[in-house]
Amino acid sequence: TKHVIKNILWTTAQNFTVERGRQQIEELISTWDIHESWLHHSEFLDEEELKDSKRYHYRACWGIPTRRKPIPRATASVYFVIVVSKFKSDTAPVEVFYRLESSRLIRRPEQCQFREKWLKDIIENKIVCIERL
């Protein structure tokens, strides 16, 4: 069976705001198949002006707090970029990309289903590093 990639309807360039971008990232995250023990916080980082577009950078920071350890030993970040083209129509949807903090691989939500294992791997690698120090 073919796995269905979940995505959302992204806002148009004319309707984009920094807060709307953050809300839509939250909407995308809500489609990801991630256990409820994972908690995250998303935030706007900065705006980048390029010749052909404006890029809006966001971060979602993930962790698994527990009753015994309410502050997780390590967290994993996912970085998002929302691109508003200066050449496409104002009614065209924005483009969205994301990458994991430990990777340079850039993913598009409509082409790749997010995997909880990626967050686990980042945190496990950080904990191994911490224990070595």
C-alpha atoms as one frame of an Amber mdcrd trajectory, in Angstrom:
protein
   0.000   0.000   0.000   1.198   3.489  -0.850   1.760   5.731   2.148  -0.201
   8.989   1.954   1.840  12.106   2.689  -0.190  14.519   4.798   0.106  18.200
   4.000  -2.016  21.291   4.507  -3.330  24.039   2.249  -0.744  26.801   2.556
  -1.780  30.449   2.625  -1.248  32.703  -0.377   1.516  35.290  -0.559  -1.018
  38.122  -0.192  -2.474  36.626   3.007   0.852  35.712   4.596   1.892  37.227
   7.937   4.601  36.077  10.346   1.945  34.876  12.810  -0.074  33.151  10.073
   3.116  31.326   9.066   3.619  30.089  12.643  -0.015  28.979  12.850   0.315
  27.066   9.597   3.488  25.347  10.815   1.496  24.273  13.892  -1.249  23.030
  11.564   1.323  21.008   9.583   2.839  19.578  12.776  -0.647  18.456  13.867
  -0.753  16.169  10.782   2.482  14.412  11.796   2.179  10.980  13.375   4.018
  11.704  16.631   3.299  10.205  20.057   1.477  12.531  22.462   4.365  12.374
  24.962   6.330  14.685  22.652   5.810  18.370  23.383   7.067  21.243  21.278
   7.277  24.995  21.134   7.384  26.889  17.842   8.758  30.362  17.288   9.569
  32.855  14.564  13.332  33.418  14.246  13.903  35.997  11.510  13.082  37.381
   8.085  15.541  37.268   5.211  15.260  39.559   2.181  16.533  38.045  -1.074
  16.440  39.294  -4.674  13.620  36.956  -5.696  11.848  36.273  -2.397  11.414
  36.903   1.294  12.215  33.980   3.560  10.714  33.586   7.003  12.595  31.329
   9.404  10.923  29.402  12.239  11.942  26.723  14.728   9.991  24.001  16.498
  11.846  22.672  19.541  10.830  19.155  20.659  11.286  17.203  23.878   9.700
  14.560  26.070   9.224  15.928  29.583   8.293  13.389  32.271   7.104  13.685
  35.847  10.573  12.734  37.094  12.369  14.967  34.559  10.100  17.888  33.637
  13.038  19.492  31.821  14.245  17.017  29.164  17.954  16.135  29.099  18.037
  17.017  25.411  15.777  18.562  22.784  15.510  18.288  19.003  14.817  21.230
  16.711  13.137  21.320  13.324  13.816  24.460  11.283  11.221  25.745   8.818
  11.522  28.276   6.009   8.465  29.847   4.404   9.293  31.441   1.060   7.186
  34.273  -0.349   8.141  34.783  -3.994   8.474  38.301  -5.424   7.794  37.031
  -8.963   4.837  34.687  -8.576   1.261  35.893  -8.334   0.056  37.159  -4.937
  -2.572  34.418  -5.091   0.068  31.654  -5.353   0.660  29.671  -2.158   3.856
  30.193  -0.184   6.535  27.494  -0.408   7.594  25.630   2.731  10.759  23.700
   3.515  12.103  22.162   6.702  15.251  20.507   7.968  16.328  18.766  11.141
  18.975  20.394  13.311  21.390  17.519  12.727  21.010  17.480   8.958  21.579
  19.647   5.910  18.932  17.744   3.954  16.078  20.095   3.076  12.629  18.511
   2.909   9.298  19.655   1.499   6.171  18.690   3.477   4.313  17.588   0.350
   7.110  15.215  -0.683   8.201  13.601   2.560   6.238  12.342   5.567   7.808
  13.422   8.876   9.069  10.569  11.075   9.145  10.570  14.876  12.323   8.457
  14.660  14.219  11.516  13.403  13.525  13.355  16.678  14.473  10.271  18.732
  17.763   9.912  16.845  18.748  13.553  17.463  18.013  13.274  21.183  19.742
   9.904  21.557  22.858  11.272  19.814  22.890  14.330  22.095  22.551  12.179
  25.217  25.436   9.949  24.049  27.536  13.101  23.570  26.598  14.478  26.998
  27.493  11.183  28.687  30.894  11.118  26.978  31.801  14.550  28.359
